[in-house]
């Protein structure tokens, strides 16, 4: 361990010796050049940029030579031209710290090279153009402007909000109340489920109805951040139209039929969020009419018979999703499509069988043999003689009818 420390110290000492030798060599060359009758300052500066400080009024050309050698040379120049300043910051953006009052162009040039350039510029010299460039690039950088002790202009604030809506929290946190225009821009660019609205209420700012409405139109779930007393019917409708699940944040007592219908129309799965006691038959039928989705019956806990009939009339195969359908429901389904009888598993009423065969004679093949009545078999054969071949256990009268018709 001791040997390692000793080696490090020895290497450091050697490095210092090398630097001293380099400095002595430079001084020797400079003294040699100064001894000449004609002194070439450009060559001197090329050897050591710090020598620019020895020239009382260096030309722009001499200044450029110095900063090209090292951008740090700018600190030894009393009044560098804009061209010299630009050359310095292009080479090393942080060299702007050595420029007393950098122009707007110089600040923007430095920013393009290094977006943390604000730290090197005194607050009183930070231009609005630089602030705009910062927030247009990254909205939250407005916090760096505030931390610098600068109150950004309205244009800078608006640009920051457009870039990232949540910077409104930085603006509010610094005691600035954004106008309705700014609030509208913020909520219309909020992609975080209403966090902008939350910030407004957090700082005891009551947004106008227009702001609340804009927020839920952009993101329906933002309604969860709006206190109930500020939720108008218009706001509730706009919220569920944008996102049906926004209904979860609307008290049941404020859920009108129109709001529920709009929510389910936007997303049929939302029906699970509505308590069964609020799903009256009228609403269930209206939901079916609005959504035009027979599958919605799967989401209704106990659909009424009228709803079941409406569903199977829309799609007879929906009978498969109905537990213990009544005779009326079965008849509605098979009258619409005889093949729907295949979804009836444990209740084969003769009236239903006859209705199915009347609609489609081959429906008999989906009726188990032990459920087929004589009347049903006869009806099938009368409808189509070939239906006889689909009957596994024909009654004698049915066979007789088949032979009679075939022999004619």
N, C-alpha and C positions, 0 to 999 in steps of 0.2 A: 504493500500500500504506500509506504514511504518512498520507495523507488519510483512509483508512478507519479507522485506529486513532484518529486525532484525533476523528473523528465519534462513535465509540463512547464515548470519554472524555467528550465534550461532552454526549452524551445521558445518561450516568450522572450527571454533575454536575447536570444539569437535574432529574433524578428526585429526587436528594437534596434539592435546594432546595424542590421541591414538597412533599416529606414534612415538612420543617421548617416550612413555612407551615401545613400541616394541623395539626401539633402545636400551634403557636402559637394557631391559631384555637380548638382544643379547650380549651386552658388558659384562654383569654380567656372562653369560655362558662362553664367551671367556676367561675372566680373570680367571674364575674357572678352565678351562681346561689348561691354561698356567701355573697355579700354580702346576700342576702335574709334576712329574719327567720326564715322557715321553710324548712328544707332538705329537698327531696324526693330521698332517696337513690336511689329507683328510676329517676328521670330522669337522675341523675348516672351511674348504672351503665349505662344505655342509651347514654349518650354515650361512656363508656370503661369496659369491663368490668374493667379493672385496679384501678379505684377500690374494688372489693369488698374489697381488702386493707386499706383504711383503716377499714373497719367492724369493730369489735372482735368483736361477736357477731351476725353477719348472720342475719336470719330465713331460713327455707327459701324464702319467696317471693322475697327479695332474691337468694338464691343461684341460684334458677331463672332469674331475669331475667338474671343475669350469664352463666350457661352457655348460655342461649339466644342471647345476643349473640355469645358465642364460647365453644366448649367448652374453650378453653385457660384460661378463668377458674377452672376447678377447681383449678389449681395455687396460686391465691391464697386458697383457702378451707381453713381448718385442719381442720375436721371436717364435711365435706359429708354430708348425709343420703343414704340409699340412693336416694331419689327423684331427688336432684340428680345423683348419680353416674350413674344410668341415663340421665338427660337428656343428660349430657355424652357418654357413650359412644355413644348413639344418633346424636348429631350428628356426632361424630368418634371412632371406636373407639380410635384411638391415644392419645386423652386419658387412657386408663386408666393410662398411665405416671405421671400426676400424682396418682394415688390410692394412698395408702400401703398399705392392705390391702383391696382390692376384694372385695366379697362374691361368693359363688358365682353368684348371679343376675346381678350386674354383669359378671362374667367371661364367662358364657354369652351374654349380650346382645351384648357386644362381639365375641365370636367369630362370632356369626351375621352380623355386619356385615363382619368382617375375619378370615379364618381364619389370619392370621399374627400374631394378637394375643399369642401366647405370648412374643414377644420383648420386650414392654413390661411384663411382670409379673415381679417378683423371684421366684426359685425357691421361696422359703419360703412364698409366698402362692398358688402355683398349686394350685387345687383339683383333686381327683380327677374331679369332674364335668366340668371343662374338658378334662382329659386324655382322658376317655371320649368327649366330643364330638369331639375332634380325631381320634382313631383310628377312630371310627365313620364319620367323614367321609372320612378318607384314612389307611388303616392305616400306611403308611410314615412318617407324621408322628411315630411313636413315636421315631424317631431324633432329632427336635428336642427331645423330652422328655429323652432320655438326654444330649444335648449341653448341656442346661440344668443338668445335674448332678442330675437327679431320677431315682430308681429307681422306675419305674411299678409299681403294684400288680399282683397276678395278674389281677384283673378287667380292668385296662387292657391288659395283655399279651394276654389271651385275646381281647378285643374287636378288638385290632389284627390278630391272626392270622386271625380270622374274616373281617375285611375284606380282607386281602391276605396270603396264606400265607407269602410270602417274607420278611415282617418277622421271621420266626424267626431270620434271619441277624443282624439288629440285636440281638436278644435274646441270641443265642449270643455275638456279638462283644463284648457287655458283661459277659461272664463268668457269665451266668445259664443254668443247665441247665433247660430246660423239662421239665415232668412228662410222663408217658406220655399223659395226657389232652390236653395242649397239642399234643404231637407228632401224635396221632391227628387232631385238628382241622386241623392244618396240612397233613398229607398228603392229607386228604380235600378240601381246598380248593386243592390245587396244580394249576394248569393249565399248568405249564411242564415237562412230561415228567420229573418226579422231582427237581427242583432242591432241594426241601425235604429229601429223603432225602440228597442229596449234601452239603448243609450239615451235617447231623447227623454223617455219617461224617467230614467235613472237620474237625470239632471233636472227633474221637475219641469220639463218643457212639454206642454200639451200640444201635440201636433194637430193641425187642422184636419177636418174630415177629408179634405183633398189629399193630404199626405198619407193618412191612414189607408185611404182607398187605393192610392198608388202603390202602397206597400203590399197589400194583399193581392192586387192584380199581378204584381211581379212575382210574389211568392205567397201562396195561400196560407201556408203555415205561419206566416208572420202575425196572423190574428191572435196567436197565443200570447203575444207581447202587448196586445191592446186590451186594456181593462174593459170589463163588460159594459160599464157605463158609457164607454165611447164607441161601442160596437153598434152601428146602425144596421138596419135590415139590408141596406145597399152594400155595406161592407161585408156582412156575413155571406150574402149571395156571391159577391165577387170572389171571396176567399174560397168557397167550395167549388166554384166554377173553375178556378185555377188548379185547385188540388182538393179532391173530394174528401180526403182525410182531415182537412181543416175542420170538419164538423166535430171532431173530437174535442176541440177547444171552444165549442159553442155550448153553453148550458142547454139542457134539454128543454127547459121552459121557454127558450128563445128560438128553438128549432121549429120554424114554421114548415108546413108541407112543401112550400116552394123551395125552401133551403134544403130539405131532405131530398127532394126530387132532383135538384140541381147537383147535389153531392153524389147521388147514386148514378146519375147520368154520366158524370165525369169519371166515376170508377165504381162499378157495380159491387166490388168487395166492401165498399163503405157501409153497406146494409148491415154488416156485422156490428157496426158501431152504434146502431140505433136500437135501443131496448125494445123487446118484443111488445111491451104494452103500448108503445107508440106506433107499432106497425098495424094499423087498422086495415080492414079488407079494402077499403077505398084507396088507401095509400099503396097497398100491395099491388092492386090492379093498375094504379097510375104508374107505379114503378115499372111494371112490365110493359106498359104502353110506351113509356118514355125511353126505356133502355132497349126495348125490342130484343131482349136476350132471354130466351126460355131458361137458360142455365141459372138465372137469378133465383129460381125456386129452391136451389140447393142452399142458398144463403138465408132463406126465410125459415125461422124455427118451426112454425106451425101454419103453413099456408092454408087458407080457407078453401072450400070446395070450388067456389067461384074462380079463385085464382088458379087452382089446379086445372080446371076446365079451360080457362083462358090460355094457360101454358101449353097444354097438349093440342089445343086447336092451332096454336102457332107452330108447334113442333111435336108431332105425335110421339117421336122417340123419347121425349122428355118424360113419358110415362115410366121409364126405367128408373127415374130419380124419385118417384113418388111412392112412399110406403103406404100399403093398404089403400089403394085408390078405390073410391066408391064406384057403384055401377054407373052413375052418371059420368064420372071422369073416364072410366073405361070405354063407355059408348062414344064419348066425344073424341077419344083418341082413335079407335078403330074405324069410326065413321069417316074420319079424315084420311086414315091410311090403314087398310086391313092388316098389313104386316106388323103393325104396332102390337098386335096380340101376343107376339113373342116375348114382350116384356111383362106379361101377366104370368105369374108363377104358381100361385096357390089359390086362385079364385076364378074359375071358368064358368061364368053364368051363361046359360043358353042364349039369352038375349044378346049378350056381347059377342058370342060365337057367330050367331046368325048375322049380326051387323058387320062383323069382320069379313065373313064370306061373301056377303052382298057387295062389299066394296072390292074384295079381291078373293076369288074362289080358291086360290092356292094357299090361302091363310090357314086352311085346315091342317096342313102339314106341321104347323106350329102348335096345334092343339093336341095334347097327349091323348092317345086312343081311349083311355079309361074315362076321359071327360067328354068325349064326343057323343052327343045324343043322336038318336035316329033322325030327328028333324034337321039337325045340323048336317049330317051326311047327305040326306036327301037334297037339301038346299044346295050343297056344293056340287052334286052330280047334275042337278037341273041347271045350275049356272054354267058348268063346263063338264062335259062327259069325261074328259081326261082327269078330272079331279078324283075319279074313282080309284085311279092307280096310286093316289097319295094316301088312301085310307087303308090302314093296316088291318083293322077288324071291322069290316063292313057288316051292317045288319042285313038280314035276308031280304028285306024289302028294298034295300039300297041296291043289292046285287040284281034283284029282279028288275028294278027300274033301269039299271045300267044296260041289261041285256035287251030290254024292250026298245030303248032308244037306239042302241047300236044296230038292232036288226031291222029298223025301219028303212 
